[in-house]
Amino acid sequence: MQNPLLTGAKGARKTCQGNMSVDRLFDELGHFKRFQACLYFAAVLQAIACGIHYLASVFLVERPSFVCAPPGNITDVLYGNYTGASLEEVLPFFKPTNGPMVVQTAEGKQWELSTCQRTQRINPTDFTYEQLVNRTTEKCDRNYHYVYDHSEVYQSIVTDWDLVCDREWLAKLCQPTFMLGVLVGALVFGDIADRVGRRRILMITSLCQFVFGVSVAFTGNYYLFMLIRFLLAMVSSGYLVVVFVYVTKFTGNKVRTWTSMHVHAAFAAGVIMVAIMGYLVRTWRSYQIILSTCTSPFLFFCWKFPETPFYLMAKGRLQETQVLLDSIARFNGLEPGRLRAENLLEPEEALLEKEVVAGVAQPAEPKKKLSILDLFGTWRMAWRTVTVGAVWFISSLGYYVFSLGSVNLGGNQYINLFLAGAVEFPSYLIGCYAMDRVGRKRTCAPALLLAGMACMLIIVVPNDIEVLAIFLSMTGKFAIAIAFGLIYLYTCELYPTIIRYNKHCELYPTIISMNFVNKKYNIQKKNPEM
């Protein structure tokens, strides 16, 4: 099979005819009328759940102040200038860097308590914070009990399963494992959606999001918790990837910039909900259940979603396509039947379809599928692929660094996370406006540059100037959100998938260069790689 990146003007003309057919659908039925608007907002609603589950771990694994508990009943507690009759009274003021907490038990024994060890004083003379006596130190582990400060965090997986000291790394593994599930889910569900249709994947992943999200709250041990969170990450990622393609298939090019970017606005709304629920609900099981059920009404909508007309045509289901087109027209207040499904096919495909149905012609032989290696078919295409991959990596890394790191900036962590989500809304509005006015490239590059400058400046900000650190972090989040939202659409425009289908053969994608489609219809003989 000839490489599609090197095909001549004939292939380009066929591509353009296909694009004109797609544009005609929206020119006839509306680019974003009542049907598309209802479908768009219903589909994007569940993207809120994706934002929730991606960021929920910031409070699931929150670690409060804690010390290793001494044996026996405590009667007196000393910590600097603070005194009390129980550890719970003094723990809100405890900082490991300022020294241990001294306690006395009912048996008269005195202990110096730190986070991961406890030290017994031998033959103390009196009960004071500092004494020059012999001591014996023992390390704390799961055989001992830890005492946690419940004034801020009443219950998290850290307090339930003692993920501190030697087991602290297990808590830190929570988010990386989730992001690994995101990677696997994007690869798996993106490919399956091309085979079985996006409607089925949206239904399955949205239902699984609800089931796995609630199930996380009922896990009885750490390892089951991690397993279900991994599955939750897979289906959340699968939904987010597929819904982006799904909504762009139902919206015309006049509004596609805005509709594609504002899928991420729903994700940002999920981040805000995490901040609000984290503040209102301090027990992780209730917190997880509430977050998992707040988008459950979507489950009643997703079963009514239609399959995209382009997928139906690619599968040769023209009659179903016509029914869908008539439904869209009727819902938009237009006359049904004004657009025929056959008119959306390229002329050669439409003729072949009629001949096959009439028994005059035989279906064409299925063509060979292309692989990911075709993205590196020429030096020019390879360079473009590497560049886009680098932008994806930088944008994704920056987005989650600013989001997850916002709770560690100092000040109120709930307000910080709320601002990290809220700042995305103006960024998408400005990003859409800039993309339409100055183009994708001139919008993406300054956004990445601004985010990088914010990252570097945060490093040199003194710890006591929290306001400046928060301001720089929100500036960086504002900038990186533009680049992160833009790269989804920009990649689709750089690598469009041209779908041709024969009635009795499989769907196969053809990846071509955007430059080739838009401008270079006439291939120059002097530069055959163009």
C-alpha positions in Angstrom: 0.0 0.0 0.0 1.3 3.4 -0.9 2.2 5.7 2.1 -0.8 8.2 2.4 1.6 10.9 3.4 3.2 10.7 0.0 0.0 10.4 -2.1 -0.6 12.9 -4.9 -3.1 15.6 -5.5 -5.8 13.0 -6.2 -5.7 11.8 -2.6 -5.7 15.4 -1.3 -8.7 16.3 -3.5 -10.6 13.3 -2.1 -9.7 14.4 1.4 -11.0 17.9 0.8 -14.2 16.4 -0.7 -14.7 14.4 2.6 -14.1 17.5 4.7 -16.6 19.5 2.6 -19.1 16.7 3.2 -18.6 17.0 7.0 -19.0 20.8 6.8 -22.2 20.4 4.8 -23.8 18.4 7.6 -23.4 21.3 10.0 -24.2 23.9 7.4 -27.5 22.2 6.8 -28.4 21.2 10.4 -26.7 23.9 12.4 -23.2 24.2 14.0 -24.5 24.4 17.6 -28.2 24.5 17.7 -30.7 23.0 20.2 -29.8 19.4 19.6 -26.0 19.9 19.8 -26.3 22.2 22.8 -28.4 19.7 24.8 -26.1 16.8 23.8 -23.0 18.8 24.6 -23.9 19.9 28.1 -25.2 16.4 29.0 -22.0 14.7 27.8 -19.7 17.3 29.4 -21.5 17.0 32.7 -19.8 13.7 33.5 -16.4 15.3 32.8 -16.9 17.0 36.1 -16.6 13.5 37.7 -13.3 13.1 35.9 -11.9 16.2 37.5 -13.2 15.0 40.9 -11.5 11.6 40.8 -8.2 13.0 39.3 -7.8 15.4 42.2 -9.6 13.6 45.0 -6.4 12.1 46.3 -5.1 15.4 47.7 -7.5 15.0 50.7 -7.8 11.2 50.7 -4.1 10.9 51.6 -3.9 14.0 53.8 -1.6 13.4 56.8 -2.4 15.2 60.0 0.0 15.9 62.9 0.7 12.7 64.8 3.0 11.2 67.4 3.9 7.7 68.5 1.6 6.8 71.5 3.2 5.7 74.8 2.0 2.7 76.8 -0.4 3.4 79.6 -2.8 6.2 80.4 -1.6 9.8 79.9 -2.2 12.2 82.8 0.0 15.2 81.8 1.4 16.6 78.5 4.1 19.2 78.0 5.1 20.8 74.7 7.0 24.0 74.8 4.7 26.5 76.5 1.6 24.3 76.0 0.2 22.0 78.6 -2.7 19.6 78.7 -4.2 16.4 80.1 -4.3 14.5 76.8 -2.4 14.4 73.5 -5.4 15.6 71.6 -5.3 18.9 73.4 -1.7 19.7 72.4 -1.4 17.9 69.0 -2.8 20.9 67.0 0.3 22.9 68.0 2.8 20.1 67.5 5.6 20.5 64.9 8.2 17.8 64.7 11.0 20.3 64.0 10.4 22.1 67.3 11.2 19.1 69.5 9.4 16.2 71.1 6.2 16.1 73.1 6.7 15.1 76.8 4.0 13.1 78.6 3.6 11.4 81.9 1.5 8.3 82.5 -0.6 7.2 85.4 2.2 4.9 86.5 4.6 7.8 86.8 6.6 7.0 83.7 7.7 9.9 81.4 8.1 9.7 77.6 9.4 12.0 74.9 7.2 11.4 71.9 8.2 12.1 68.3 6.5 11.1 65.0 8.3 7.8 64.5 9.9 7.1 67.8 9.4 7.3 71.5 12.0 7.8 74.3 11.5 6.8 77.9 13.2 8.8 80.6 15.0 6.6 83.2 14.4 7.7 86.8 13.2 11.3 86.1 13.4 13.7 89.1 10.4 15.9 88.2 8.1 16.5 85.3 9.7 19.3 83.2 10.2 19.7 79.4 14.0 19.3 79.6 15.9 16.9 81.9 19.4 15.6 81.9 18.6 11.9 82.5 19.3 8.6 80.8 17.0 7.6 78.1 16.0 4.5 76.1 14.6 5.0 72.6 12.5 2.6 70.6 11.3 3.0 67.0 7.6 3.1 66.3 6.0 0.7 63.8 2.6 -0.9 63.2 2.9 -2.8 66.5 2.5 0.4 68.3 -0.4 2.9 68.2 -0.2 6.3 66.6 -2.2 9.3 67.9 -3.4 11.7 65.2 -4.7 15.2 65.4 -8.3 15.2 64.3 -9.0 18.9 64.5 -8.4 19.4 60.8 -8.5 15.9 59.3 -10.9 13.6 61.1 -10.2 10.5 59.0 -8.1 9.7 55.9 -6.5 6.6 54.5 -3.4 7.6 56.3 -5.1 7.6 59.7 -7.0 4.4 59.0 -4.1 2.3 57.8 -1.2 4.1 59.6 0.5 5.1 56.3 3.3 7.0 58.2 7.0 6.6 59.0 8.2 3.4 57.2 4.8 3.1 55.4 4.6 6.7 54.3 5.7 5.7 50.7 2.5 3.8 50.3 0.5 7.0 50.7 2.7 8.8 48.2 2.2 5.9 45.8 -1.6 6.7 45.6 -1.5 9.4 42.9 1.3 7.9 40.7 -0.7 4.6 40.6 -3.9 6.6 39.6 -2.0 8.4 36.8 -0.7 5.0 35.5 -4.4 3.9 35.3 -5.1 7.2 33.4 -2.4 6.2 30.9 -3.7 2.6 30.5 -7.3 3.8 30.2 -6.5 6.3 27.5 -4.7 3.7 25.4 -7.3 1.0 25.9 -10.6 2.9 25.6 -9.4 5.2 22.8 -8.7 2.1 20.6 -11.9 0.3 21.6 -14.0 3.4 20.9 -12.8 3.3 17.3 -13.9 -0.3 17.0 -17.3 -0.5 18.8 -18.4 3.2 18.8 -18.1 6.0 21.2 -21.6 5.8 22.5 -21.0 2.4 24.1 -17.8 3.5 25.7 -19.4 6.6 27.2 -22.1 4.5 28.7 -19.7 1.9 30.1 -17.2 4.3 31.5 -19.7 6.6 33.1 -21.4 3.7 34.8 -18.1 2.2 36.0 -17.0 5.7 37.2 -20.1 5.7 39.6 -19.6 2.0 40.6 -15.9 2.2 41.2 -16.1 5.6 42.8 -18.6 4.5 45.5 -16.7 1.1 45.9 -13.5 2.9 46.9 -15.3 4.2 50.0 -16.0 0.6 51.1 -12.6 -0.8 50.7 -11.3 -2.5 53.9 -7.5 -2.4 53.2 -4.9 -0.4 51.3 -4.3 -2.9 48.5 -8.0 -3.2 47.5 -8.2 0.6 47.7 -5.3 1.0 45.2 -6.8 -1.7 42.9 -10.2 -0.1 42.6 -8.6 3.4 42.3 -6.6 2.1 39.4 -9.7 0.8 37.7 -11.5 4.1 38.5 -8.6 5.9 36.8 -8.9 3.8 33.7 -12.6 4.5 33.2 -12.2 8.2 34.1 -9.5 8.6 31.5 -11.4 6.6 29.0 -14.5 8.8 29.4 -12.5 12.0 29.2 -10.6 11.0 26.0 -13.7 9.7 24.2 -16.1 12.5 25.2 -13.7 15.0 23.7 -13.9 13.3 20.3 -17.6 12.7 20.7 -18.7 16.3 21.3 -16.5 17.6 18.4 -18.2 15.1 16.1 -21.5 16.8 16.8 -20.4 20.5 16.6 -19.4 22.5 13.5 -16.1 24.1 12.9 -17.6 27.6 13.7 -17.8 26.7 17.4 -15.4 23.7 17.7 -12.7 25.8 19.3 -15.0 26.8 22.1 -16.7 23.5 22.6 -13.5 21.5 22.7 -11.8 23.9 25.1 -14.7 24.0 27.5 -14.7 20.3 28.0 -11.8 21.1 30.3 -13.9 23.8 32.0 -16.1 20.9 33.3 -12.9 19.2 34.6 -12.0 22.4 36.4 -15.5 22.5 38.0 -14.7 19.0 39.3 -11.5 20.4 40.9 -13.5 23.1 42.6 -16.0 20.5 44.0 -13.1 18.6 45.5 -12.0 21.7 47.3 -15.5 22.4 48.6 -16.2 18.8 49.7 -12.7 18.5 51.2 -13.5 21.5 53.4 -17.0 20.4 54.4 -16.4 16.7 54.8 -13.4 15.6 56.9 -14.0 11.8 56.8 -12.6 10.2 53.6 -15.3 7.6 53.1 -18.2 10.1 53.2 -16.1 12.5 51.1 -15.6 9.8 48.5 -19.2 8.8 48.4 -20.5 12.3 48.0 -18.0 13.1 45.2 -18.9 9.9 43.4 -22.6 10.5 43.5 -22.9 14.2 42.7 -22.8 13.5 39.0 -25.0 10.4 39.1 -28.0 12.1 37.3 -25.8 11.9 34.2 -26.4 8.1 34.2 -30.0 8.8 33.2 -28.9 10.9 30.2 -26.1 8.8 28.8 -28.3 5.9 27.7 -30.1 8.3 25.3 -26.9 9.4 23.6 -26.9 8.6 19.8 -23.9 7.3 18.0 -22.0 9.8 15.9 -23.2 10.0 12.3 -19.7 9.7 10.9 -19.2 6.4 12.8 -22.5 5.0 11.5 -21.5 6.0 7.9 -18.1 4.5 8.3 -19.8 1.2 9.3 -22.1 1.4 6.3 -25.3 1.9 8.4 -26.7 4.6 6.2 -30.3 3.9 7.2 -29.5 4.6 10.9 -27.5 7.6 9.9 -30.6 9.0 8.0 -32.8 8.4 11.1 -30.3 10.3 13.2 -30.0 13.2 10.7 -33.8 13.5 10.6 -33.9 13.5 14.4 -31.3 16.3 14.6 -33.2 18.3 12.0 -36.5 17.9 13.8 -35.1 18.8 17.2 -33.4 21.9 15.7 -36.8 23.0 14.2 -35.8 22.1 10.7 -37.5 20.0 8.1 -36.6 16.3 8.3 -35.1 14.8 5.1 -33.4 18.0 4.0 -30.1 16.2 4.2 -29.6 12.7 2.9 -26.9 10.4 4.4 -25.7 9.5 0.8 -24.9 13.1 0.2 -22.3 13.0 2.9 -20.3 10.3 1.2 -17.6 11.1 -1.3 -18.8 10.8 -4.9 -16.9 7.6 -5.6 -18.0 6.0 -2.4 -21.7 6.9 -2.9 -21.6 5.4 -6.4 -19.9 2.2 -5.2 -22.5 2.0 -2.4 -25.4 2.1 -4.9 -23.7 -0.4 -7.2 -23.1 -2.9 -4.3 -26.7 -2.6 -3.2 -27.9 -3.2 -6.7 -25.6 -6.2 -7.1 -23.7 -4.6 -10.0 -20.4 -4.2 -8.2 -18.4 -6.1 -5.6 -17.2 -4.5 -2.4 -13.7 -3.3 -2.5 -10.9 -5.2 -0.8 -10.1 -4.0 2.6 -6.9 -1.9 2.7 -4.1 -2.3 5.1 -4.3 -0.4 8.4 -1.6 2.1 9.2 0.4 2.0 12.4 1.8 4.6 14.7 5.1 4.3 12.8 3.5 6.2 10.0 3.6 9.3 12.1 7.4 9.1 11.5 7.1 8.4 7.8 9.0 11.5 6.7 11.5 13.7 8.5 9.0 16.6 8.5 6.3 14.4 9.9 8.7 12.9 12.5 9.7 16.4 13.7 6.1 17.4 14.0 5.3 14.3 16.0 8.2 14.8 18.4 7.3 18.5 18.9 3.7 17.7 19.6 4.7 14.9 22.0 6.9 17.3 23.9 4.1 19.9 24.2 1.8 17.2 25.5 4.4 16.1 28.1 5.1 19.6 29.3 1.5 20.7 29.3 0.3 17.6 31.2 3.2 17.7 33.7 2.7 21.4 34.4 -1.1 21.1 34.7 -0.9 18.5 37.4 2.1 20.0 39.2 0.2 23.3 39.6 -3.0 21.5 40.5 -1.7 18.9 43.0 0.9 21.2 44.4 -1.5 24.0 45.2 -2.4 22.4 48.6 1.3 22.7 49.7 1.8 26.4 49.0 1.0 27.5 52.5 -2.1 29.3 53.8 -5.5 27.6 53.5 -5.1 24.5 51.3 -8.9 24.4 50.5 -8.9 28.0 49.2 -5.7 27.3 47.2 -7.2 24.3 45.4 -10.4 26.2 44.8 -8.5 29.0 43.1 -6.5 26.5 41.1 -9.8 25.3 39.6 -11.4 28.7 39.3 -8.5 30.3 37.5 -9.1 27.8 34.6 -12.4 29.4 33.5 -10.9 32.8 32.4 -7.9 31.0 30.9 -10.2 29.0 28.6 -12.1 32.1 27.6 -9.0 34.0 26.8 -7.4 30.9 25.1 -10.4 30.5 22.8 -10.4 34.1 21.8 -6.6 34.1 21.2 -6.8 30.8 19.2 -9.4 32.3 16.8 -7.6 35.6 16.5 -3.8 34.8 16.4 -3.9 31.0 15.8 -3.0 27.9 17.8 0.8 28.2 17.6 1.0 31.8 18.7 -1.3 31.1 21.6 0.4 27.9 22.8 4.0 29.2 22.8 3.5 32.3 25.1 1.3 30.2 27.4 4.1 27.6 27.9 6.6 30.4 28.3 4.6 32.2 31.0 4.0 28.9 32.9 7.7 28.1 32.8 8.6 31.5 34.2 6.1 31.1 37.0 7.6 27.7 37.9 11.1 29.2 38.1 10.1 32.2 40.2 8.2 30.0 42.7 11.5 28.2 43.5 13.2 31.4 44.7 10.3 32.8 46.7 11.0 32.6 50.5 8.8 30.3 52.5 7.4 33.1 54.6 6.0 35.0 51.6 3.0 32.7 51.0 0.9 35.2 49.1 3.5 35.7 46.4 4.0 31.9 46.0 0.2 31.5 45.6 0.0 34.3 43.1 2.8 32.8 41.0 1.2 29.4 41.2 -2.2 30.7 40.0 -0.5 32.6 37.2 1.3 29.4 36.1 -2.0 27.4 36.3 -3.7 30.1 34.2 -1.1 29.8 31.5 -0.6 26.1 31.5 -4.4 25.5 31.3 -4.5 27.4 28.0 -1.7 25.2 26.6 -3.2 22.0 28.0 -6.7 22.7 26.6 -5.4 23.9 23.3 -3.2 20.8 22.6 -6.1 18.5 22.4 -7.7 20.3 19.5 -4.4 21.3 17.9 -3.3 17.6 17.7 -6.6 16.7 16.1 -6.1 19.4 13.5 -2.5 18.4 12.8 -3.3 14.7 12.5 -6.9 14.3 11.1 -8.1 10.8 10.6 -9.6 10.3 7.2 -12.1 7.5 7.4 -13.1 5.5 4.4 -15.4 2.5 4.6 -16.6 -0.2 2.3 -19.8 -2.1 3.2 -18.2 -5.5 3.9 -14.8 -4.5 5.2 -13.3 -3.0 8.3 -13.0 0.6 9.3 -9.4 1.8 8.6 -7.8 5.1 9.5 -5.5 7.2 7.3 -3.3 9.8 9.0 -2.3 12.8 6.9 -0.5 16.0 7.4 -2.6 19.1 8.0 -0.3 21.1 5.7 -1.0 18.6 3.0 -4.8 18.9 3.4 -5.1 22.7 3.7 -2.6 24.1 1.2 -0.5 21.7 -0.7 -3.0 20.1 -3.1 -0.5 20.2 -5.9 2.5 18.1 -5.1 5.8 19.6 -6.2 8.0 17.2 -8.1 11.1 18.7 -6.7 10.1 17.9 -3.1 8.4 14.5 -3.1 8.4 14.4 0.7 6.0 17.3 1.1 
